[in-house]
């Protein structure tokens, strides 16, 4: 009778060695899929906003938040001619941003009301690495040294982001 139990033990070891891969492979596949899901859920769009310099072919990284301009002044006026400024947004995140709305305005200053952008820009999709340009025109008052510019972006599945930019007036 002792011989029977020895054979039972040997057969159980063979069954264990043969069956172990059938248990470990699904556990490994489940672990790998859970890691993929966790990576997917942590991906987020991140928007960067700033200026594109006139002389740049490829927008710099990160986009500058300050820009110097040299406006032209018509003799006898207190306001400069309009200056073309290229604002831009870039998705530096790892996920596509959807249903974006960009607002750009000049905040209120002493003696002047806030100048809100009348046409917010809607962008349906912005993939990672994509740069979205926003050409704008600004004019400056005599004696003004800088102009603050505020931009906000709202998008699906993310809170509103606010960017404070500055245009410096060169003489």
C-alpha positions as CSV (number, residue, x, y, z in Angstrom):
1,X,0.0,0.0,0.0
2,X,2.8,2.5,0.6
3,X,3.8,2.2,-3.0
4,X,0.4,3.6,-4.1
5,X,0.8,6.8,-2.1
6,X,4.2,7.4,-3.6
7,X,2.8,7.1,-7.0
8,X,-0.1,9.5,-6.1
9,X,2.5,12.0,-4.9
10,X,4.5,11.7,-8.1
11,X,1.4,12.1,-10.3
12,X,0.4,15.2,-8.3
13,X,3.8,16.8,-8.9
14,X,3.5,16.1,-12.6
15,X,0.0,17.6,-12.6
16,X,1.3,20.7,-10.7
17,X,4.2,21.2,-13.1
18,X,1.9,20.8,-16.2
19,X,-0.9,22.9,-14.8
20,X,1.2,25.8,-13.4
21,X,1.7,27.6,-16.7
22,X,-2.1,27.4,-17.3
23,X,-2.5,29.4,-14.1
24,X,0.4,31.8,-14.4
25,X,-0.1,32.8,-18.0
26,X,-3.7,34.2,-17.4
27,X,-2.4,36.0,-14.2
28,X,0.4,37.6,-16.2
29,X,-2.0,38.6,-19.0
30,X,-4.4,40.1,-16.4
31,X,-1.6,42.0,-14.7
32,X,-0.4,43.4,-18.1
33,X,-3.9,44.6,-19.1
34,X,-4.3,46.3,-15.7
35,X,-1.1,48.2,-16.2
36,X,-2.3,49.3,-19.7
37,X,-5.6,50.5,-18.2
38,X,-3.8,52.4,-15.4
39,X,-1.5,54.1,-18.0
40,X,-4.5,55.0,-20.1
41,X,-6.5,56.5,-17.3
42,X,-3.6,58.7,-16.1
43,X,-3.0,60.3,-19.5
44,X,-4.2,63.9,-19.7
45,X,-4.1,66.7,-22.1
46,X,-2.0,69.7,-21.0
47,X,-2.3,73.0,-22.8
48,X,0.6,75.4,-23.1
49,X,-0.1,79.0,-24.3
50,X,2.2,81.7,-25.3
51,X,3.7,83.7,-28.2
52,X,5.3,82.5,-31.5
53,X,8.1,84.9,-32.4
54,X,8.0,86.4,-35.9
55,X,11.3,84.9,-37.0
56,X,10.6,81.3,-35.8
57,X,9.9,78.6,-38.2
58,X,9.2,76.0,-35.5
59,X,7.6,77.3,-32.3
60,X,10.0,77.2,-29.4
61,X,9.5,74.9,-26.4
62,X,8.1,76.1,-24.1
63,X,6.2,78.9,-25.8
64,X,7.4,82.3,-24.4
65,X,5.0,84.1,-22.1
66,X,6.5,87.5,-22.9
67,X,7.1,89.3,-26.2
68,X,8.6,92.6,-27.2
69,X,7.1,94.6,-30.1
70,X,7.9,97.8,-31.8
71,X,4.7,99.6,-32.8
72,X,4.6,102.4,-35.4
73,X,3.1,105.7,-34.3
74,X,1.3,108.0,-36.6
75,X,2.3,111.7,-35.8
76,X,-0.3,113.5,-33.8
77,X,-2.1,110.3,-32.4
78,X,-2.0,108.9,-28.9
79,X,-2.6,105.3,-30.1
80,X,-0.2,103.2,-32.1
81,X,-1.0,101.4,-35.4
82,X,-2.2,97.8,-34.8
83,X,0.6,95.3,-34.3
84,X,0.2,91.7,-35.5
85,X,1.0,89.3,-32.7
86,X,0.9,85.5,-33.1
87,X,-0.4,83.7,-30.1
88,X,-0.4,79.9,-30.0
89,X,-1.5,77.0,-27.9
90,X,0.2,73.6,-27.8
91,X,-0.9,70.3,-26.3
92,X,2.1,69.1,-24.4
93,X,0.1,66.3,-22.6
94,X,-0.1,62.7,-23.5
95,X,-3.8,62.6,-24.5
96,X,-5.9,64.3,-27.1
97,X,-7.8,67.4,-25.9
98,X,-11.4,67.7,-27.0
99,X,-13.9,70.5,-27.4
100,X,-11.5,73.4,-26.6
101,X,-12.6,77.0,-26.3
102,X,-9.9,79.7,-26.2
103,X,-10.6,83.2,-24.9
104,X,-8.1,86.0,-25.1
105,X,-8.5,89.4,-23.6
106,X,-6.7,92.4,-22.2
107,X,-7.7,93.0,-18.5
108,X,-9.0,96.3,-17.2
109,X,-6.4,98.9,-16.6
110,X,-6.7,102.3,-14.9
111,X,-9.0,104.4,-17.0
112,X,-9.7,101.6,-19.5
113,X,-12.2,98.8,-19.4
114,X,-11.3,95.2,-20.1
115,X,-11.0,94.4,-23.8
116,X,-12.6,91.0,-24.2
117,X,-12.2,88.9,-27.3
118,X,-15.5,89.0,-29.1
119,X,-14.9,85.7,-30.9
120,X,-13.7,82.9,-28.7
121,X,-11.9,80.3,-30.8
122,X,-13.4,76.8,-30.7
123,X,-11.1,73.9,-31.6
124,X,-12.8,70.5,-31.7
125,X,-9.7,68.3,-31.3
126,X,-6.1,69.0,-30.4
127,X,-3.7,66.0,-30.5
128,X,-0.5,65.9,-28.5
129,X,2.3,68.0,-30.0
130,X,-0.1,70.1,-32.2
131,X,0.3,73.9,-32.3
132,X,-2.8,76.0,-32.8
133,X,-2.0,79.6,-33.9
134,X,-4.1,82.6,-32.9
135,X,-3.3,85.7,-34.9
136,X,-4.3,88.8,-33.0
137,X,-3.9,92.6,-33.4
138,X,-3.1,94.9,-30.6
139,X,-2.6,98.7,-30.4
140,X,-0.9,100.6,-27.6
141,X,-1.4,104.0,-25.9
142,X,1.2,106.6,-25.8
143,X,3.6,106.1,-22.9
144,X,2.5,102.5,-22.4
145,X,5.4,100.2,-21.6
146,X,3.6,96.8,-21.4
147,X,0.3,95.3,-22.1
148,X,-1.0,92.3,-20.1
149,X,-2.9,89.7,-22.0
150,X,-5.0,86.9,-20.4
151,X,-6.0,83.7,-22.1
152,X,-8.2,80.9,-20.8
153,X,-8.9,77.5,-22.3
154,X,-11.7,75.2,-21.3
155,X,-12.0,71.6,-22.6
156,X,-13.9,68.4,-22.0
157,X,-12.7,66.4,-18.9
158,X,-10.5,69.2,-17.6
159,X,-10.7,72.3,-15.5
160,X,-10.3,75.8,-17.0
161,X,-6.6,76.8,-17.5
162,X,-5.6,80.5,-17.3
163,X,-2.5,82.0,-18.8
164,X,-1.1,85.5,-18.1
165,X,1.0,86.9,-20.9
166,X,2.8,90.2,-21.4
167,X,3.6,92.3,-24.5
168,X,6.4,94.7,-23.9
169,X,6.5,97.9,-25.9
170,X,9.9,98.8,-27.3
171,X,10.6,102.4,-28.1
